[in-house]
Amino acid sequence: MHVGVANRYDELLTQSERTMPEEDLRNTRLQKVAQLRSQGVDPYPYRFAPTDRAAELQERYSDLPNGAEVAVEVAVAGRVIARRVLGKLAFFTIQDESGRIQLLLEKGRLGETMGPEAFKQLDRLVDGGDIVGVHGTIRRTDRGELSISVREWVLLCKALLPLPSEYYGIKDTEKLYRQRYLGLILDGKVRETFKKRALTVRAIRHFLDERDFLEIETPVLQVEAGGASARPFVTHHNALDMTLFLRIATELHLKRMVVGGFERVYELGRIFRNEGISPRHNPEFTSIEIYQAYADYHGIMDLVEALLKTVATEVLGTTTARWEGHEIDLSEPFRRLTMAAAVETATGIDFLALTDGEAVAKAEGLGIEVKAGSSRGEVLYRAFEERVEKTLVEPTFILDYPIEISPLAKNHRTLAGFVERFELYICGREMADGFSELNDPIEQRRRLEIQAAARAAGDQEAQPLDEDFLAALEHGLPPTGGVGIGIDRLVMFLTDNASIRDVIAFPTLKPEAGE
């Protein structure tokens, strides 16, 4: 993460303050709090009523000539992120959620409305990082800077800690993740990322709501954590004296809702997986799962393609995004390839024509590590991971996965040993995972029993045997298509961020010493 600001740190601190330890700076500010209170000033008042935001004013008066003033009073509030006091004149820069604007503070004008001590109080008691509210008129300075010529100011929050100097430039990114508020204050790109994240979530909900999907809330605490191959977090409910798991997917409960008669459902929410941490993985993340009765995986691919194009247009204003040096155009139809065809193109080997043993031998000949006794399907998937996945830059649906790695997907209607499953890849990253959902309760039981056996043998990511879910299927799940989309990875794509920690406001981090 790079953090940079236009103003210099020395504009926020006086000469004597620049050499002070942080604790001394805090004590100095506490003294100012006491001084303000002794003067009858509340350093933490209850409200202020802004009439405008900085960016709105910058846009509205973009054509105002140098030296001109507009006799329209505005009220703006924001954090002081630069300050210069030059005799009887001061220039502060404040920042609100929308952006920045300069304050022009003249001793004479403030004296007329607030009394003779107003300018001195401003100079001595208002520091960088404080939040202030001002009333004044719009003026463009002779040097061309749009400013608020302040008639009256009020301190809205006295900051006890200064904006630290080490964040001006590329410094301690780990601490910026721990203290996200500092990155938000100092880096416009960080703020823009989280604004786009919120817009992405809103656009997804709007897209689905317009198509008559209902948003459903399913349990986070579950007796059985199923619906994905992942290791769950374990907790204990004291009153019931029972072990519970944080959910690893919303799939099985949403399918229960389809059994119950809701034909189009989705849930957008937090998922928890007790896995490693990397630039692509966080133990707590956000996903959306969508289920549509009477659709198959072809229909769901169409839905995903339309959703991504719509979301990109609403968030970026275009269907073109740039991610990790690649310019990705979502306007064209997404490429669709079977996994077997993609692997054959990359390796020259048609794994579908091989026996299990032949497939293992061919993979080893390519230098691909596979477990002894692996099936043809498992070998095909390993070859895909090793030789194909990273090459999928343009949006590409990979279709038709081996049954061994897809316990909840419906058998392929024409290809034995495979299921009707797709994954969407962009820039070598998986963006979506969807199926024609398995609704044969006998076949689903058989698959989950295999998973349960693997779990009993020590595979902590294998899925449990969920008897209630199987009972729901026995009541009848209509033909259904479903998909899961990782919100964090989608936001990484839309904001051109390489690490998942840059798009999660408060990522999971190992505590520092002493915490």
Secondary structure, 3 states (H helix, E strand, C coil): CCECCCCCHHHCCCCCHHHCCHHHHHHHHHHHHHHHHHCCCCCCCCCCCCCCCHHHHHHHCCCCCCCCEEEEEEEEEEEEEEEEEECCEEEEEEECCCCEEEEEEEHHHHHHHHCCCHHHHHHHHCCCCCEEEEEEEEEECCCCCEEEEEEEEEEEECCCCCCCHHHCECCCHHHHHHCHHHHHHHCHHHHHHHHHHHHHHHHHHHHHHHCCCEECCCCCEECCCCCCCCCCCEEEECCCCEEEEECCCCHHHHHHHHHCCCCEEEEEEEEECCCCCECCECCEEEEEEEEEECCCHHHHHHHHHHHHHHHHHHHHCCCEEEECCEEEECCCCCEEEEHHHHHHHHHCCCHHHCCHHHHHHHHHHCCCCCCCCCCHHHHHHHHHHHHCHHHCCCCEEEEEEEHHHCCCECECCCCCCEEEEEEEEECCEEEEEEEEECCCHHHHHHHHHHHHHHHHCCCCCCCCCCHHHHHHHHCCCCCEEEEEEEHHHHHHHHHCCCCHHHCCCCCCCCCCCCC
